[in-house]
């Protein structure tokens, strides 16, 4: 399977053209690296703090990015280990599936440029061997009825 870590230009363009006020949920499929892969520009590179598993690096990302996400009204609806691929190729067997919810696409876009989120993203990049994100209609996750 190809590896993914960031959206391409056409995916960003589609996000920017979508209804900014519509709620959005992001289904994330995570494949953790066995060991975190921090880069030379990261403070953890070559230190004991960087000598962690991918899942430990992702936990550091969640702890740092969580407050920035919450400030924008976002939250994790759930995050669970994946048991098996029931239908589809075995290459799609990931470690964890999670749904993150934002009240609007504008809030999601704002998160991407928030300084606290940007700083925390080094942990996400170090943690993941692969990442697939699917945007879903967020209405079922944000409706109060």
ROBABA-285888 format. One record per atom (N, C-alpha, C): residue in one letter; atom name; x, y, z. Coordinates in Angstrom, 1 decimal, padded with zeros to 4 digits, always signed. Layout:
REM residues N
<node a, CA, <X, Y, Z>>,
...
This chain:
REM residues 145
<node x, N, <+000.8, -001.2, +000.0>>,
<node x, CA, <+000.0, +000.0, +000.0>>,
<node x, C, <+000.9, +001.2, +000.0>>,
<node x, N, <+000.5, +002.2, -000.8>>,
<node x, CA, <+001.2, +003.5, -000.7>>,
<node x, C, <+001.1, +004.1, +000.6>>,
<node x, N, <+002.1, +004.9, +001.0>>,
<node x, CA, <+002.1, +005.6, +002.3>>,
<node x, C, <+001.6, +007.0, +002.1>>,
<node x, N, <+000.8, +007.4, +003.1>>,
<node x, CA, <+000.2, +008.8, +003.1>>,
<node x, C, <+000.4, +009.4, +004.5>>,
<node x, N, <+000.7, +010.7, +004.4>>,
<node x, CA, <+000.9, +011.4, +005.7>>,
<node x, C, <+000.2, +012.8, +005.6>>,
<node x, N, <+000.1, +013.4, +004.4>>,
<node x, CA, <-000.5, +014.7, +004.3>>,
<node x, C, <-001.4, +014.7, +003.0>>,
<node x, N, <-002.4, +015.6, +003.0>>,
<node x, CA, <-003.2, +015.7, +001.8>>,
<node x, C, <-002.4, +016.3, +000.6>>,
<node x, N, <-002.9, +015.9, -000.6>>,
<node x, CA, <-002.2, +016.5, -001.8>>,
<node x, C, <-003.0, +017.8, -002.1>>,
<node x, N, <-002.5, +018.5, -003.1>>,
<node x, CA, <-003.1, +019.8, -003.5>>,
<node x, C, <-004.5, +019.8, -003.8>>,
<node x, N, <-004.9, +018.7, -004.6>>,
<node x, CA, <-006.3, +018.6, -005.0>>,
<node x, C, <-007.2, +018.3, -003.8>>,
<node x, N, <-006.7, +017.6, -002.8>>,
<node x, CA, <-007.5, +017.3, -001.6>>,
<node x, C, <-007.7, +018.6, -000.8>>,
<node x, N, <-006.6, +019.4, -000.7>>,
<node x, CA, <-006.7, +020.7, +000.1>>,
<node x, C, <-007.7, +021.6, -000.7>>,
<node x, N, <-007.6, +021.7, -002.0>>,
<node x, CA, <-008.5, +022.5, -002.8>>,
<node x, C, <-009.9, +022.2, -002.6>>,
<node x, N, <-010.2, +020.9, -002.5>>,
<node x, CA, <-011.6, +020.4, -002.3>>,
<node x, C, <-012.1, +020.8, -000.9>>,
<node x, N, <-011.2, +020.6, +000.1>>,
<node x, CA, <-011.6, +021.0, +001.5>>,
<node x, C, <-011.9, +022.5, +001.5>>,
<node x, N, <-011.1, +023.3, +000.9>>,
<node x, CA, <-011.3, +024.8, +000.9>>,
<node x, C, <-012.5, +025.2, +000.1>>,
<node x, N, <-012.9, +024.4, -000.8>>,
<node x, CA, <-014.1, +024.8, -001.6>>,
<node x, C, <-015.4, +024.3, -001.0>>,
<node x, N, <-015.3, +023.4, +000.0>>,
<node x, CA, <-016.5, +022.9, +000.6>>,
<node x, C, <-017.2, +023.9, +001.5>>,
<node x, N, <-018.4, +023.7, +001.9>>,
<node x, CA, <-019.2, +024.6, +002.8>>,
<node x, C, <-018.4, +024.7, +004.2>>,
<node x, N, <-017.9, +025.9, +004.4>>,
<node x, CA, <-017.1, +026.1, +005.6>>,
<node x, C, <-017.8, +026.0, +006.9>>,
<node x, N, <-019.2, +026.2, +006.8>>,
<node x, CA, <-020.0, +026.2, +008.1>>,
<node x, C, <-020.6, +024.8, +008.3>>,
<node x, N, <-020.4, +023.8, +007.5>>,
<node x, CA, <-020.9, +022.5, +007.7>>,
<node x, C, <-020.1, +021.7, +008.7>>,
<node x, N, <-020.7, +021.0, +009.6>>,
<node x, CA, <-020.0, +020.2, +010.5>>,
<node x, C, <-019.2, +019.1, +009.7>>,
<node x, N, <-018.1, +018.6, +010.3>>,
<node x, CA, <-017.3, +017.6, +009.6>>,
<node x, C, <-016.8, +016.6, +010.7>>,
<node x, N, <-016.8, +015.4, +010.3>>,
<node x, CA, <-016.2, +014.3, +011.1>>,
<node x, C, <-015.1, +013.7, +010.2>>,
<node x, N, <-014.0, +013.4, +010.9>>,
<node x, CA, <-012.8, +012.8, +010.1>>,
<node x, C, <-012.6, +011.4, +010.7>>,
<node x, N, <-012.8, +010.4, +009.8>>,
<node x, CA, <-012.5, +009.0, +010.1>>,
<node x, C, <-011.0, +008.8, +009.8>>,
<node x, N, <-010.2, +008.5, +010.8>>,
<node x, CA, <-008.8, +008.4, +010.7>>,
<node x, C, <-008.4, +006.9, +010.9>>,
<node x, N, <-007.6, +006.4, +010.0>>,
<node x, CA, <-007.0, +005.1, +010.1>>,
<node x, C, <-005.5, +005.3, +010.3>>,
<node x, N, <-005.0, +004.7, +011.4>>,
<node x, CA, <-003.6, +004.9, +011.8>>,
<node x, C, <-002.8, +003.6, +011.8>>,
<node x, N, <-001.7, +003.7, +011.1>>,
<node x, CA, <-000.7, +002.6, +011.2>>,
<node x, C, <+000.5, +003.2, +011.9>>,
<node x, N, <+000.8, +002.7, +013.1>>,
<node x, CA, <+001.9, +003.2, +013.9>>,
<node x, C, <+003.2, +002.6, +013.5>>,
<node x, N, <+004.2, +003.4, +013.5>>,
<node x, CA, <+005.6, +003.0, +013.3>>,
<node x, C, <+006.0, +002.2, +014.5>>,
<node x, N, <+006.8, +001.1, +014.3>>,
<node x, CA, <+007.3, +000.4, +015.4>>,
<node x, C, <+008.0, +001.3, +016.4>>,
<node x, N, <+008.9, +002.1, +015.9>>,
<node x, CA, <+009.7, +003.1, +016.7>>,
<node x, C, <+009.4, +004.5, +016.0>>,
<node x, N, <+009.2, +005.5, +016.9>>,
<node x, CA, <+009.0, +006.9, +016.4>>,
<node x, C, <+010.2, +007.3, +015.5>>,
<node x, N, <+009.9, +008.1, +014.5>>,
<node x, CA, <+010.9, +008.5, +013.5>>,
<node x, C, <+011.0, +010.1, +013.6>>,
<node x, N, <+011.5, +010.6, +014.7>>,
<node x, CA, <+011.7, +012.0, +014.8>>,
<node x, C, <+012.8, +012.5, +013.8>>,
<node x, N, <+012.6, +013.7, +013.3>>,
<node x, CA, <+013.5, +014.3, +012.3>>,
<node x, C, <+014.6, +015.2, +013.0>>,
<node x, N, <+015.7, +015.5, +012.4>>,
<node x, CA, <+016.8, +016.3, +013.0>>,
<node x, C, <+016.3, +017.6, +013.5>>,
<node x, N, <+015.3, +018.2, +013.0>>,
<node x, CA, <+014.8, +019.5, +013.5>>,
<node x, C, <+013.9, +019.4, +014.7>>,
<node x, N, <+013.5, +018.2, +015.1>>,
<node x, CA, <+012.7, +017.9, +016.2>>,
<node x, C, <+013.5, +017.9, +017.5>>,
<node x, N, <+013.0, +018.5, +018.6>>,
<node x, CA, <+013.8, +018.5, +019.8>>,
<node x, C, <+014.1, +017.1, +020.4>>,
<node x, N, <+013.2, +016.2, +020.0>>,
<node x, CA, <+013.3, +014.8, +020.5>>,
<node x, C, <+014.4, +014.0, +019.8>>,
<node x, N, <+014.8, +014.4, +018.6>>,
<node x, CA, <+015.7, +013.7, +017.8>>,
<node x, C, <+017.0, +013.3, +018.5>>,
<node x, N, <+017.3, +012.1, +018.5>>,
<node x, CA, <+018.6, +011.6, +019.1>>,
<node x, C, <+018.6, +011.7, +020.7>>,
<node x, N, <+017.4, +011.9, +021.3>>,
<node x, CA, <+017.4, +011.9, +022.7>>,
<node x, C, <+016.5, +010.7, +023.3>>,
<node x, N, <+016.6, +010.5, +024.6>>,
<node x, CA, <+015.8, +009.5, +025.2>>,
<node x, C, <+014.3, +009.8, +025.0>>,
<node x, N, <+013.9, +011.0, +024.9>>,
<node x, CA, <+012.5, +011.4, +024.7>>,
<node x, C, <+012.0, +010.9, +023.3>>,
<node x, N, <+012.9, +010.8, +022.3>>,
<node x, CA, <+012.6, +010.4, +021.0>>,
<node x, C, <+012.7, +008.9, +020.8>>,
<node x, N, <+013.3, +008.2, +021.8>>,
<node x, CA, <+013.4, +006.7, +021.7>>,
<node x, C, <+012.2, +006.1, +022.2>>,
<node x, N, <+011.1, +006.2, +021.5>>,
<node x, CA, <+009.8, +005.7, +022.0>>,
<node x, C, <+009.1, +005.0, +020.8>>,
<node x, N, <+008.0, +004.2, +021.1>>,
<node x, CA, <+007.3, +003.6, +020.1>>,
<node x, C, <+006.4, +004.6, +019.3>>,
<node x, N, <+005.9, +004.2, +018.2>>,
<node x, CA, <+005.1, +005.1, +017.4>>,
<node x, C, <+003.8, +005.4, +018.2>>,
<node x, N, <+003.2, +004.4, +018.9>>,
<node x, CA, <+002.0, +004.7, +019.7>>,
<node x, C, <+002.3, +005.7, +020.8>>,
<node x, N, <+003.5, +005.6, +021.4>>,
<node x, CA, <+003.9, +006.5, +022.5>>,
<node x, C, <+004.0, +007.9, +021.9>>,
<node x, N, <+004.6, +008.0, +020.8>>,
<node x, CA, <+004.8, +009.4, +020.1>>,
<node x, C, <+003.4, +009.9, +019.8>>,
<node x, N, <+002.5, +009.1, +019.4>>,
<node x, CA, <+001.2, +009.5, +019.0>>,
<node x, C, <+000.4, +010.0, +020.3>>,
<node x, N, <+000.7, +009.4, +021.4>>,
<node x, CA, <+000.1, +009.8, +022.7>>,
<node x, C, <+000.6, +011.2, +023.1>>,
<node x, N, <+001.9, +011.5, +022.8>>,
<node x, CA, <+002.4, +012.8, +023.0>>,
<node x, C, <+001.7, +013.8, +022.1>>,
<node x, N, <+001.5, +013.5, +020.9>>,
<node x, CA, <+000.8, +014.3, +019.9>>,
<node x, C, <-000.6, +014.6, +020.5>>,
<node x, N, <-001.4, +013.6, +020.9>>,
<node x, CA, <-002.7, +013.8, +021.4>>,
<node x, C, <-002.7, +014.7, +022.6>>,
<node x, N, <-001.8, +014.5, +023.5>>,
<node x, CA, <-001.7, +015.4, +024.7>>,
<node x, C, <-001.4, +016.8, +024.4>>,
<node x, N, <-000.6, +017.1, +023.4>>,
<node x, CA, <-000.2, +018.5, +023.0>>,
<node x, C, <-001.3, +019.1, +022.1>>,
<node x, N, <-001.8, +018.3, +021.2>>,
<node x, CA, <-002.7, +018.9, +020.2>>,
<node x, C, <-004.2, +019.0, +020.8>>,
<node x, N, <-004.5, +018.2, +021.7>>,
<node x, CA, <-005.8, +018.1, +022.3>>,
<node x, C, <-006.4, +019.4, +022.7>>,
<node x, N, <-005.7, +020.2, +023.5>>,
<node x, CA, <-006.2, +021.5, +023.9>>,
<node x, C, <-006.5, +022.5, +022.7>>,
<node x, N, <-005.6, +022.5, +021.7>>,
<node x, CA, <-005.9, +023.3, +020.5>>,
<node x, C, <-007.1, +022.9, +019.8>>,
<node x, N, <-007.3, +021.5, +019.7>>,
<node x, CA, <-008.5, +021.0, +019.0>>,
<node x, C, <-009.8, +021.4, +019.8>>,
<node x, N, <-009.7, +021.2, +021.1>>,
<node x, CA, <-010.9, +021.5, +022.0>>,
<node x, C, <-011.2, +023.0, +021.9>>,
<node x, N, <-010.2, +023.9, +021.8>>,
<node x, CA, <-010.5, +025.3, +021.8>>,
<node x, C, <-011.3, +025.7, +020.6>>,
<node x, N, <-011.2, +024.9, +019.5>>,
<node x, CA, <-012.0, +025.1, +018.3>>,
<node x, C, <-013.3, +024.3, +018.2>>,
<node x, N, <-013.6, +023.7, +019.3>>,
<node x, CA, <-014.9, +022.9, +019.4>>,
<node x, C, <-014.7, +021.5, +018.9>>,
<node x, N, <-013.5, +021.1, +018.6>>,
<node x, CA, <-013.3, +019.7, +018.1>>,
<node x, C, <-013.2, +018.7, +019.3>>,
<node x, N, <-013.5, +017.5, +019.0>>,
<node x, CA, <-013.3, +016.4, +020.0>>,
<node x, C, <-013.1, +015.1, +019.3>>,
<node x, N, <-012.6, +014.1, +020.0>>,
<node x, CA, <-012.5, +012.8, +019.5>>,
<node x, C, <-013.7, +012.0, +019.9>>,
<node x, N, <-014.5, +011.6, +019.0>>,
<node x, CA, <-015.8, +010.8, +019.3>>,
<node x, C, <-015.4, +009.5, +019.8>>,
<node x, N, <-014.5, +008.8, +019.1>>,
<node x, CA, <-013.9, +007.6, +019.6>>,
<node x, C, <-012.6, +007.3, +019.0>>,
<node x, N, <-011.8, +006.4, +019.7>>,
<node x, CA, <-010.5, +006.0, +019.2>>,
<node x, C, <-010.4, +004.5, +019.7>>,
<node x, N, <-010.3, +003.6, +018.8>>,
<node x, CA, <-010.2, +002.2, +019.2>>,
<node x, C, <-009.3, +001.4, +018.4>>,
<node x, N, <-008.8, +000.3, +018.9>>,
<node x, CA, <-007.9, -000.6, +018.2>>,
<node x, C, <-008.8, -001.3, +017.1>>,
<node x, N, <-008.1, -001.7, +016.0>>,
<node x, CA, <-008.8, -002.4, +014.9>>,
<node x, C, <-008.6, -003.9, +015.1>>,
<node x, N, <-009.6, -004.6, +015.1>>,
<node x, CA, <-009.5, -006.1, +015.3>>,
<node x, C, <-009.1, -006.8, +014.1>>,
<node x, N, <-009.8, -006.5, +013.0>>,
<node x, CA, <-009.5, -007.2, +011.7>>,
<node x, C, <-010.1, -006.4, +010.5>>,
<node x, N, <-009.6, -006.8, +009.3>>,
<node x, CA, <-010.3, -006.3, +008.1>>,
<node x, C, <-011.3, -007.4, +007.8>>,
<node x, N, <-012.6, -007.0, +007.8>>,
<node x, CA, <-013.7, -007.9, +007.6>>,
<node x, C, <-014.0, -008.0, +006.1>>,
<node x, N, <-014.0, -006.9, +005.4>>,
<node x, CA, <-014.2, -006.8, +004.0>>,
<node x, C, <-013.1, -005.9, +003.4>>,
<node x, N, <-012.4, -006.3, +002.5>>,
<node x, CA, <-011.4, -005.5, +001.9>>,
<node x, C, <-010.0, -006.1, +002.0>>,
<node x, N, <-009.0, -005.5, +001.4>>,
<node x, CA, <-007.6, -006.0, +001.4>>,
<node x, C, <-007.0, -006.0, +002.8>>,
<node x, N, <-006.2, -007.0, +003.0>>,
<node x, CA, <-005.5, -007.1, +004.3>>,
<node x, C, <-004.5, -005.9, +004.5>>,
<node x, N, <-004.1, -005.3, +003.4>>,
<node x, CA, <-003.2, -004.2, +003.5>>,
<node x, C, <-003.9, -003.0, +004.2>>,
<node x, N, <-005.2, -003.0, +004.4>>,
<node x, CA, <-005.9, -002.0, +005.0>>,
<node x, C, <-006.0, -002.2, +006.5>>,
<node x, N, <-005.4, -003.3, +007.0>>,
<node x, CA, <-005.5, -003.6, +008.5>>,
<node x, C, <-004.6, -002.6, +009.2>>,
<node x, N, <-005.2, -001.6, +009.9>>,
<node x, CA, <-004.5, -000.6, +010.6>>,
<node x, C, <-004.5, -000.9, +012.1>>,
<node x, N, <-003.8, -000.1, +012.8>>,
<node x, CA, <-003.7, -000.3, +014.3>>,
<node x, C, <-004.9, +000.3, +015.0>>,
<node x, N, <-005.3, +001.5, +014.6>>,
<node x, CA, <-006.3, +002.2, +015.3>>,
<node x, C, <-007.2, +003.0, +014.3>>,
<node x, N, <-008.5, +003.0, +014.7>>,
<node x, CA, <-009.4, +003.9, +013.9>>,
<node x, C, <-010.0, +004.9, +014.9>>,
<node x, N, <-010.2, +006.1, +014.4>>,
<node x, CA, <-010.7, +007.2, +015.3>>,
<node x, C, <-011.5, +008.1, +014.5>>,
<node x, N, <-012.6, +008.7, +015.1>>,
<node x, CA, <-013.3, +009.7, +014.5>>,
<node x, C, <-013.2, +011.0, +015.3>>,
<node x, N, <-012.7, +012.0, +014.7>>,
<node x, CA, <-012.6, +013.4, +015.3>>,
<node x, C, <-013.7, +014.2, +014.7>>,
<node x, N, <-014.3, +015.0, +015.5>>,
<node x, CA, <-015.5, +015.8, +015.1>>,
<node x, C, <-015.2, +017.3, +015.3>>,
<node x, N, <-015.6, +018.1, +014.3>>,
<node x, CA, <-015.5, +019.6, +014.4>>,
<node x, C, <-016.8, +020.2, +014.0>>,
<node x, N, <-017.2, +021.2, +014.7>>,
<node x, CA, <-018.5, +021.9, +014.5>>,
<node x, C, <-018.6, +022.5, +013.1>>,
<node x, N, <-017.5, +022.8, +012.5>>,
<node x, CA, <-017.5, +023.4, +011.1>>,
<node x, C, <-016.2, +023.0, +010.4>>,
<node x, N, <-016.2, +023.0, +009.1>>,
<node x, CA, <-015.0, +022.8, +008.4>>,
<node x, C, <-014.0, +024.0, +008.6>>,
<node x, N, <-014.6, +025.1, +008.8>>,
<node x, CA, <-013.7, +026.3, +009.1>>,
<node x, C, <-012.9, +026.1, +010.4>>,
<node x, N, <-013.5, +025.4, +011.4>>,
<node x, CA, <-012.8, +025.1, +012.6>>,
<node x, C, <-011.6, +024.1, +012.3>>,
<node x, N, <-011.9, +023.1, +011.5>>,
<node x, CA, <-010.9, +022.1, +011.1>>,
<node x, C, <-009.8, +022.8, +010.4>>,
<node x, N, <-010.1, +023.7, +009.5>>,
<node x, CA, <-009.0, +024.4, +008.7>>,
<node x, C, <-008.2, +025.3, +009.7>>,
<node x, N, <-008.9, +026.0, +010.6>>,
<node x, CA, <-008.2, +026.8, +011.6>>,
<node x, C, <-007.3, +026.0, +012.4>>,
<node x, N, <-007.7, +024.8, +012.8>>,
<node x, CA, <-006.8, +023.9, +013.6>>,
<node x, C, <-005.5, +023.6, +012.8>>,
<node x, N, <-005.5, +023.4, +011.5>>,
<node x, CA, <-004.3, +023.1, +010.8>>,
<node x, C, <-003.3, +024.2, +010.9>>,
<node x, N, <-003.7, +025.4, +011.1>>,
<node x, CA, <-002.7, +026.5, +011.1>>,
<node x, C, <-002.4, +027.0, +012.6>>,
<node x, N, <-003.1, +026.4, +013.5>>,
<node x, CA, <-002.9, +026.9, +014.9>>,
<node x, C, <-001.5, +026.5, +015.4>>,
<node x, N, <-000.8, +027.5, +016.0>>,
<node x, CA, <+000.6, +027.2, +016.4>>,
<node x, C, <+000.8, +026.0, +017.3>>,
<node x, N, <-000.1, +025.8, +018.3>>,
<node x, CA, <+000.0, +024.7, +019.2>>,
<node x, C, <-000.2, +023.4, +018.4>>,
<node x, N, <-001.1, +023.3, +017.4>>,
<node x, CA, <-001.3, +022.1, +016.6>>,
<node x, C, <-000.1, +021.9, +015.7>>,
<node x, N, <+000.4, +022.9, +015.1>>,
<node x, CA, <+001.6, +022.8, +014.3>>,
<node x, C, <+002.8, +022.2, +015.0>>,
<node x, N, <+003.0, +022.7, +016.2>>,
<node x, CA, <+004.2, +022.3, +017.1>>,
<node x, C, <+004.0, +020.8, +017.5>>,
<node x, N, <+002.7, +020.4, +017.8>>,
<node x, CA, <+002.5, +019.0, +018.2>>,
<node x, C, <+002.6, +018.1, +017.1>>,
<node x, N, <+002.4, +018.5, +015.8>>,
<node x, CA, <+002.3, +017.7, +014.7>>,
<node x, C, <+003.6, +016.9, +014.5>>,
<node x, N, <+004.7, +017.3, +015.0>>,
<node x, CA, <+006.0, +016.6, +014.9>>,
<node x, C, <+005.8, +015.2, +015.5>>,
<node x, N, <+005.1, +015.1, +016.6>>,
<node x, CA, <+004.8, +013.8, +017.2>>,
<node x, C, <+004.0, +012.9, +016.3>>,
<node x, N, <+003.0, +013.5, +015.7>>,
<node x, CA, <+002.1, +012.7, +014.7>>,
<node x, C, <+003.0, +012.2, +013.6>>,
<node x, N, <+003.8, +013.0, +013.0>>,
<node x, CA, <+004.6, +012.6, +011.9>>,
<node x, C, <+005.6, +011.6, +012.3>>,
<node x, N, <+006.2, +011.7, +013.5>>,
<node x, CA, <+007.1, +010.7, +013.9>>,
<node x, C, <+006.4, +009.3, +014.3>>,
<node x, N, <+005.2, +009.4, +014.7>>,
<node x, CA, <+004.5, +008.2, +015.2>>,
<node x, C, <+004.0, +007.3, +014.1>>,
<node x, N, <+003.6, +007.9, +012.9>>,
<node x, CA, <+002.8, +007.1, +012.0>>,
<node x, C, <+003.6, +006.6, +010.8>>,
<node x, N, <+003.4, +005.3, +010.5>>,
<node x, CA, <+004.0, +004.7, +009.3>>,
<node x, C, <+003.0, +005.0, +008.2>>,
<node x, N, <+001.7, +005.2, +008.4>>,
<node x, CA, <+000.8, +005.6, +007.4>>,
<node x, C, <-000.5, +006.1, +008.1>>,
<node x, N, <-001.2, +006.9, +007.3>>,
<node x, CA, <-002.4, +007.6, +007.9>>,
<node x, C, <-003.4, +007.9, +006.7>>,
<node x, N, <-004.6, +007.4, +006.9>>,
<node x, CA, <-005.6, +007.7, +005.9>>,
<node x, C, <-006.7, +008.4, +006.6>>,
<node x, N, <-007.2, +009.6, +006.1>>,
<node x, CA, <-008.3, +010.3, +006.7>>,
<node x, C, <-009.4, +010.5, +005.7>>,
<node x, N, <-010.6, +010.2, +006.1>>,
<node x, CA, <-011.8, +010.3, +005.3>>,
<node x, C, <-012.7, +011.4, +006.0>>,
<node x, N, <-013.1, +012.4, +005.2>>,
<node x, CA, <-014.0, +013.4, +005.8>>,
<node x, C, <-015.4, +012.9, +005.6>>,
<node x, N, <-016.2, +012.9, +006.7>>,
<node x, CA, <-017.6, +012.5, +006.7>>,
<node x, C, <-018.5, +013.6, +007.0>>,
<node x, N, <-019.8, +013.5, +006.6>>,
<node x, CA, <-020.8, +014.5, +007.1>>,
<node x, C, <-020.8, +014.5, +008.6>>,
<node x, N, <-020.5, +015.6, +009.2>>,
<node x, CA, <-020.5, +015.6, +010.7>>,
<node x, C, <-021.8, +015.8, +011.4>>,
<node x, N, <-022.9, +016.0, +010.6>>,
<node x, CA, <-024.2, +016.3, +011.3>>,
<node x, C, <-024.6, +015.2, +012.3>>,
<node x, N, <-024.5, +013.9, +012.0>>,
<node x, CA, <-024.9, +013.0, +013.1>>,
<node x, C, <-024.1, +013.0, +014.4>>,
<node x, N, <-022.9, +013.6, +014.3>>,
<node x, CA, <-022.1, +013.7, +015.5>>,
<node x, C, <-022.3, +015.0, +016.2>>,
<node x, N, <-022.9, +016.0, +015.6>>,
<node x, CA, <-023.0, +017.3, +016.2>>,
<node x, C, <-024.5, +017.7, +016.5>>,
<node x, N, <-025.4, +016.9, +016.0>>,
<node x, CA, <-026.9, +017.2, +016.2>>,
<node x, C, <-027.2, +017.0, +017.7>>,
<node x, N, <-028.1, +017.8, +018.2>>,
<node x, CA, <-028.4, +017.6, +019.7>>,
<node x, C, <-029.7, +016.8, +019.9>>,
<node x, N, <-030.3, +016.4, +018.8>>,
<node x, CA, <-031.5, +015.6, +019.0>>,
<node x, C, <-031.3, +014.1, +019.0>>,
